Amino acid sequence: MPKGDLPRAKLMVAMLACTVVLAASCKREQPANAPTATAAPPAAAVAPMVLQDQIEHTPTYLLGITYPKGMVLPSGLAREMKVYADASRKRLVDAAAPHKAGDAGVPYDMSLEFRQIVPQAHGLIAIAADGSLYSGGAQGDPLIRRFLWDAQGGSLIRAQDLLTGDAGWVTISNSVRETLIGQIRARMEDDKQAPEEVDKAIAKMKSIVEAGTQPAASEFSEFEPMIDAGGKLVGLTFVFPPYQVAGYSDGIQRADVPVAVFQQYLNPKYRGLFE
């Protein structure tokens, strides 16, 4: 994030709240010819929500948050995105609070960009959040979050709800490990590393990959839709931040898992998305 003067702006979030009034009445017997009570009209739908970019410039921290331009989001998805942005901002503000202008290392800074990954299709909206937060030390902390929104169901698709039972995570874990190790080998061979050096590095990295891909939903919390050339949803791409399955300098790691690998374990309410 640039250190120069930046205009200050407040994050303005437009939300339309629905008020529901609950009334209780005594149940009484009505005459046979009494008119049938008219059903109450359904509550008005919550309006879509537009998130606005946020820029802050203070003596102790700099902040920039950007959202997809011109995109009106379902209010539930927008709230999830804002919760993540607000939590990331709080980390920055809390870290900067004990400091004053002129202290070593300040101003701290944070940049966070939300973007649409693929055009809305198959009843899905996919949003990626990527950025970094620097609050001292040798490097900043990566900010990585993926939001896959089921438009028909009106909710996020979370890893813990994606599959039924534990067997599916074992299958996904095995597939991801094979992909990540293969990518490490390919990178080293592209760098013309000697075969014995490749084997030595693979042996070292294997334990890191295995530790970061234990067969549990918590290890696979960030994922994106895999869309083929024909626009068909054909699987999921799991995304891993630095340190989880590789060194910091290796950056974000990704592993594609075709739907055939985990289809039999899919939560029934999501099977239609892949058909």
N, C-alpha and C positions, 0 to 999 in steps of 0.2 A: 504494500500500500504506500503511495507517495507520501512524503513527510511534509509537503508544502501546505500552505493554507487551503483549507477546504471549506466550502459553505456548510453551515449547520442546517440540519433539517430534522424535523420530528417525524417519526413514523406515524402515518395516519391510516388507521384501519377502519373502514366503513362496514359496520355490521347492522343488520336489521334483526332485532330480537322480537320474538313472538311471546306475548303474555297469555298465559293460560290461567283462567280463573276457575277454581274448583268450587262447586257449590254442593252442599249436602241438603237433602230434603227428606222429610219423614215419609216412609212408604205407607200409603193408605189404599184402601180398597176403592175402586172406581166403579160407578154404575156401568152396566153392560153396554149402554148406548153412548158412553163417554167417547169423545173424539180421541183418536190415536195421537199421542204426542209426536211432534215433529222432531226428527233427529237433529242434533246440533250440527252446524256446518263444520267441516274439518278445519283444523288450524291452518293458517296461512303458511306456505312453505318459506323456509328461511332463505333470504336472498343470497345469491352468489357473492363472493367476497373478493375484493381487489386489494392486493398487498402493494404497498408503495416502498420504493427504495429508501434506505436510511443512511445518512452520512453524519458522522460526529467528529469533531476536532476539538480536543481539550489539551491542556498542558501535559497530561499524563497518559492519554491514550487516543488512538485514531481508530475509527470504525467505518467500515463500508459494507452494506448488505444490499444486494440487488436481487430482483425477482424477474420472472419471465415477462417481457414487455407485451402489453396489450392482451394478456391472457386472464380471462375471468375464471376463477377456480371455484369448485364446490366449497361451501363454507367449512365443511368438516376437514377437507384436505388443507385449506388455507390455515385453519387453526393449528393443525399438526405442524405445518411448516413454521408458523409463527412461534409456537412453543419451542421448537428447536432453535430458531434464531434468537429468541429471548434468553434461553438458557446459555447459549454460546456467548451472547453479549454480557450476561451476568458474570460469567467466568472472567472475562476481560476486565470489567469494571471492578470486580472484587480484587483481582490481582493488582490493579493500578491504585486502588484506594489508599494503601499505606504510603504511597510515594508522592513526591512533589516535583514540579518542573526543575530540571537540572540534575535530578538523581541519575546515577549511571543506569543505562539501559532503557530509560523512558524517553519519549513516550512508547508504551506498548502499542501493539496494533492487531487488528483483526480484519480479515476480508472474508466474505462469504457470498457465494453466488448460487442462486437457485435457477435451474434451467429445465426446460422440457426435453426429455431424452428422445422420444419418438412421437410422431403425430398421434393424437388420440385415436385408438382403434381397439376393436374387440371389447369395448366397454371398459378400457383401462386408460388411466392417465398416469404417466410415469414422469417423476420429477427427480432430478439429481441435485444435491447440495454439496458443493465442494469449496474448500477454503483453507485458511490457516489462522492460528491464533498464537501470537508471540507474547510471552510474559516473562522474558528472561531466559538465560541459558544459551546454548549453542545454536538451537534451531527452534522453530515454532512447532506447535502441535497441529497435525492435520485435522481438518473438520470434514467429515465424510458422512453423508446420510442419503439414503434412497427412500423414496415414497412411491409405492405402487398402489394406486387407488382403484378400487372396484366401483365403477360408476353405478352399476345396477344395484349392487348391495349397499352402496353408500358408506363404505368403510375402507380403511387401509388393509392391504393384504400383508399380514405380519408373519414372520418365519414360524412362530409358535403355533399359528393356525393353518399353515400351508399344508402340512401332511398329517396323516393319522398314524399314531404309533411311532416307535423309535426306529423301526427297520428302514424306513425311508431315508433317515439321516445317515445311517450307516452306508447306504448305497450312494447317496450324494457325496458323503465324505470320501469314499473310495474314488469316485469319479474326479472330484476336485483335486485330490492329491496327485493322481496320475497326470492330470492336466498341468498342474503347477510345476511338478518335477520335470515334465517334458519341456515346459517353457524355459526353465532354468538351463537345461541341457542345450536347448536350441540357441539361447543367447550366448552361452560360452563357446559353442562350436562356431557360431557366426563371428566371434572374436578371435577365432583361430587358436583357441587354447589347446594345449596338448591333451591327448586322451586321458593320460594319468591325472592331469590337473582337473579335468572335467569330473572324473570319477571321485576324486578327493572332495571337490566342492559339493557334488551331489550327496555324498555321504554325510557331509556337515549340514547341508540345508535340509535334508530329509527329516531330521528330528525337529527342526523349526516348523516345517510345513505340517508335520503330524501334530505338533502341539497346538497349532493354530486352527486345525480343522477337525477337532474332536467331534464325533457324531452327535451333535446337540444343536438345537435351533439357535441358541445363543451365539454360536460361532459363525452362523450364516445369516446374520440379521439384515445385511445389506444386499439387495439383488435388483436386477433390472430385467425387463422382458427381452427375450431374443426374438427378433422379427426377421423372417427370411425375405428374399428379393420380391416375393409375391405378396408381401404384407401379412403373412401368416405368423401367428404366435407359435414358436416351435421349441421354446425352452426358456431357461432363466440363466442370466449371467450373474454369478456371485462376485461381489466386490470386497476386497480386503485392504484395510489401511496399512501404511508402513508399520513395520514391526510385527504384525500378526503372523505373516507367513514368509517374510523376507526382511532384508535389512532396510533401514530408513532410506538410504540412498537409492534403493531399487524402486521406491515410490509405490503407488497403488498397484495391486495385483488383481487380475480378473480371470475367472474360469467359467467357460460356457458349459452348461449341463443340458443336453437335449431332453425334451419332455419324456421320451421313451425310457429314460433312466429312472424317473420317479413317478410316472403316470399312475401306476397301480397303487401308489401310496397317497395320491392327492386327496385332499379334503373334498368330499363330493360336491360341495357348493362351488368349487373352483374348476371342476373338470370341464364344464362347458366352455370356459375361456380358451382351452387348448384344443377344442374340437372344431 
